Amino acid sequence: MPPFSARRRAELALLTVALLWGLTFPLIKTAMGETRPFTFLALRFGTGLVLVMPFVRLSPPPRSSWGAGAALALLLGASYWAQTYGLVFTTATRSAFLSGLSVVLVPLVYPFVTRRPPEAAALAGAALAVAGLYVFTDLRAGGLNRGDALTLLGAFAYSIYLIALERSGRRHRYRDLVSLQIVILAVLFLPFAVFERAPTAWDSPGLWIPVAGTALVLAGTMLLQTRFQKDTAATRAAVILTAEPVFAAGFAYLLLGEAPTAVQGAGAGLILAGILAVARR
């Protein structure tokens, strides 16, 4: 395949998305010591809305895009909430690798939604990646805690989001979808934050540095993913995005001191093998 084909550019963009997402896990874990999930999400999406607006349509999106944008926003919001709330109870590294289980869910759900079989290479890559996730997490050592269960719920929501984004991205302008998603979620999380009445350390850098950092990542990755994912299959995108926990483990070690073990290193290697299996074609 030519090095600068549309699909290759899309998959490089998605790998960049995975890198940026990896940074958010230790940042959110830090913020959860200063506030609660809905308050953090309201601050994050509100700030992200300000950051992304210069890059999307300033005029209202066409009504034909509203349904798709709302559906994507609800799926994405459920995924973000479950992942953020889960980080109250589990580690950044564990959360990241459990989130990556969306890679196996996409090929399983995909045929039921699209009635189109996934690529064999994507299924093979998914199998390698999931094996890596299992080795890394080693659930037999301690089992699932409350945070792990919430993270798995988020992974399921995100797997459906990936499929919906692939389909919607080919029917609607990516700027319309981005603006609809971020506006809906910025508005939706606000009343939940008010109702949450979370004790919040408003003067703490441990709150505002994560809010600013994750808002920048939110704006950048939404633009990249919504723009480019339509140029590759959802199954391929899901496997490429499993690089996220590998990057997250590195950032968690640098920022939080969560040192990976030799077993985790072996799991990360299997995940990278899965990424290569799907991206080489």
C-alpha positions in Angstrom: 0.0 0.0 0.0 1.4 3.5 -0.8 2.9 5.2 2.3 0.6 8.2 2.0 -2.7 6.5 1.0 -5.9 7.7 2.7 -6.0 4.6 4.9 -2.4 4.9 5.9 -2.9 8.6 6.9 -6.0 7.6 8.8 -4.2 4.9 10.8 -1.2 7.1 11.6 -3.7 9.7 12.8 -5.4 7.1 15.0 -2.0 6.0 16.4 -1.5 9.7 17.4 -4.9 9.7 19.0 -3.9 6.6 21.1 -0.7 8.4 22.2 -2.6 11.4 23.4 -5.3 9.3 25.1 -2.6 7.5 27.0 -1.5 10.7 28.6 -5.0 11.4 30.0 -5.2 8.3 32.3 -2.6 9.6 34.9 -4.0 13.1 34.6 -7.6 12.0 35.3 -6.4 9.8 38.2 -4.7 12.8 39.7 -7.9 14.9 39.2 -10.0 12.3 41.0 -8.2 13.2 44.2 -9.4 16.8 43.9 -13.0 16.5 42.7 -15.6 14.0 41.5 -16.3 12.5 38.0 -19.2 14.7 36.7 -17.6 17.9 37.9 -14.4 17.0 36.2 -16.1 16.0 33.0 -18.1 19.2 33.0 -14.9 21.2 33.3 -13.1 19.1 30.7 -15.8 19.3 28.1 -16.6 22.9 28.7 -12.9 23.8 28.2 -12.7 21.5 25.3 -15.7 23.2 23.7 -13.9 26.6 23.8 -10.7 25.0 22.3 -12.4 23.2 19.5 -14.8 25.8 18.3 -12.2 27.7 16.1 -11.7 24.6 14.1 -15.3 23.6 13.4 -18.4 25.2 11.9 -19.6 28.3 13.7 -23.0 28.1 12.0 -25.5 25.4 13.2 -24.9 22.0 11.6 -27.7 20.8 9.2 -30.6 19.0 10.8 -29.7 15.9 8.9 -26.6 15.6 11.1 -28.3 16.1 14.5 -29.4 12.6 15.0 -26.0 11.1 14.2 -24.3 13.7 16.4 -26.6 13.1 19.3 -26.2 9.3 19.1 -22.4 9.6 19.0 -22.4 12.1 21.9 -24.5 9.7 24.1 -22.2 6.7 23.4 -19.1 8.8 23.9 -20.5 10.4 27.1 -21.3 7.0 28.6 -17.8 5.8 27.8 -16.1 8.8 29.3 -18.2 8.7 32.4 -17.6 5.0 33.1 -13.9 5.3 32.5 -13.6 8.5 34.7 -15.6 7.1 37.5 -13.7 3.8 37.3 -10.5 5.7 37.9 -11.7 6.6 41.4 -11.3 2.9 42.3 -8.6 1.4 40.1 -5.1 2.4 38.9 -4.4 4.4 35.7 -2.5 1.6 34.1 -5.1 -1.0 34.9 -7.9 1.3 33.6 -6.1 1.9 30.4 -5.6 -1.8 29.6 -9.1 -2.7 30.5 -10.4 0.1 28.3 -8.5 -1.5 25.5 -10.9 -4.5 25.6 -13.1 -2.5 23.2 -10.8 -4.0 20.5 -12.3 -7.5 20.9 -15.9 -6.1 21.2 -15.8 -4.3 17.9 -15.2 -7.4 15.7 -17.9 -9.2 17.8 -20.5 -6.5 17.5 -19.6 -5.3 14.0 -21.4 -8.0 12.0 -24.6 -7.5 13.9 -24.6 -3.7 13.3 -23.4 -3.5 9.7 -24.1 -7.0 8.4 -20.7 -6.9 6.9 -18.0 -9.3 8.0 -14.8 -7.8 9.5 -11.4 -8.3 7.8 -9.5 -11.4 8.7 -6.4 -9.3 9.5 -8.4 -7.2 11.9 -9.7 -10.3 13.7 -6.2 -11.8 14.0 -4.8 -8.5 15.3 -7.7 -8.3 17.8 -6.9 -11.8 19.1 -3.3 -10.9 19.7 -4.2 -7.6 21.3 -6.8 -9.2 23.6 -4.2 -11.9 24.6 -1.9 -9.0 25.5 -4.6 -7.3 27.5 -5.2 -10.5 29.5 -1.6 -11.1 30.2 -1.0 -7.5 31.2 -4.0 -7.2 33.5 -3.7 -10.7 35.0 -7.2 -10.8 36.4 -6.5 -14.1 38.1 -4.2 -12.3 40.6 -6.9 -10.1 42.2 -10.1 -10.3 40.2 -12.3 -7.3 39.1 -12.9 -4.5 41.5 -15.6 -1.8 41.2 -13.4 0.4 39.0 -12.5 -2.4 36.7 -16.2 -3.2 36.2 -17.0 0.4 35.3 -14.1 0.5 33.0 -15.3 -2.6 31.1 -18.8 -0.9 30.8 -17.0 2.1 29.2 -15.1 -0.2 26.8 -18.4 -1.7 25.6 -19.9 1.7 25.0 -16.8 2.8 23.2 -16.8 -0.3 20.9 -20.3 0.7 19.7 -19.2 4.3 19.4 -16.3 3.2 17.0 -18.7 1.4 14.7 -21.2 4.3 14.8 -18.5 6.8 14.1 -17.3 4.8 11.0 -20.7 4.8 9.5 -21.7 8.4 10.4 -18.3 9.8 9.3 -19.1 8.7 5.8 -22.5 10.3 5.7 -21.9 13.6 7.5 -19.2 16.4 7.6 -16.7 15.6 10.3 -16.8 19.2 11.6 -20.6 18.9 12.1 -20.2 15.7 14.1 -17.4 17.1 16.3 -19.3 20.3 17.1 -22.5 18.4 17.9 -20.8 15.9 20.1 -18.8 18.4 22.2 -21.7 20.9 22.6 -24.1 18.2 23.7 -21.7 16.7 26.2 -20.6 20.1 27.5 -24.3 20.9 28.2 -25.2 17.4 29.4 -22.5 17.0 32.0 -23.2 20.4 33.6 -26.5 19.6 35.4 -25.0 16.3 36.6 -22.0 18.2 38.0 -24.4 20.6 39.9 -26.4 17.7 41.3 -23.2 15.9 42.3 -22.2 18.7 44.7 -18.7 17.4 44.8 -16.1 18.8 47.3 -13.6 20.4 44.9 -10.2 21.8 45.4 -10.7 24.8 43.2 -7.3 26.3 43.9 -5.3 23.1 43.3 -3.0 22.6 40.4 -3.9 18.9 40.7 -7.3 19.9 39.3 -6.6 22.5 36.7 -3.5 20.9 35.1 -5.5 17.7 34.4 -8.5 19.8 33.2 -6.4 21.8 30.8 -4.4 18.8 29.6 -7.3 16.5 29.0 -9.3 19.3 27.4 -6.5 19.9 24.9 -6.4 16.2 24.2 -10.2 16.0 23.9 -10.3 18.8 21.3 -7.3 17.4 19.3 -8.3 13.8 19.3 -12.0 14.5 18.4 -10.9 16.4 15.4 -8.4 13.8 14.3 -10.6 10.7 14.9 -13.7 12.1 13.4 -11.8 13.4 10.4 -9.8 10.3 9.6 -11.5 7.2 11.0 -13.9 7.1 8.1 -10.9 6.2 5.9 -10.4 2.9 7.6 -12.5 0.1 9.0 -13.8 0.3 12.6 -12.2 -3.1 13.3 -8.8 -1.9 12.1 -9.3 1.4 14.1 -10.1 -0.5 17.3 -6.9 -2.6 17.1 -4.7 0.5 16.4 -6.3 2.3 19.3 -5.1 -0.6 21.7 -1.7 1.2 21.6 -3.4 3.6 24.1 -2.7 1.4 27.2 0.9 0.9 26.2 1.4 4.7 26.1 -0.7 5.1 29.3 1.5 2.6 31.1 4.5 4.7 30.2 2.9 8.0 31.2 1.6 6.4 34.5 5.2 5.3 35.3 6.6 8.8 34.6 3.9 10.8 36.3 2.6 8.5 39.1 5.3 6.0 39.6 3.2 3.0 38.6 6.0 0.7 37.5 5.0 -2.0 35.0 6.1 -5.6 35.8 7.7 -8.1 33.5 4.3 -9.7 32.9 2.9 -6.3 31.9 5.8 -5.8 29.5 5.0 -9.2 27.8 1.3 -8.1 27.5 2.3 -4.8 26.0 4.4 -6.7 23.4 1.5 -8.8 22.4 -0.7 -5.7 22.0 1.9 -4.1 19.7 2.0 -7.3 17.7 -1.7 -7.0 17.2 -1.3 -3.5 16.0 1.3 -4.5 13.5 -0.9 -7.4 12.3 -3.7 -5.0 11.4 -1.7 -2.0 10.2 0.7 -3.8 7.8 -1.8 -4.4 5.1 
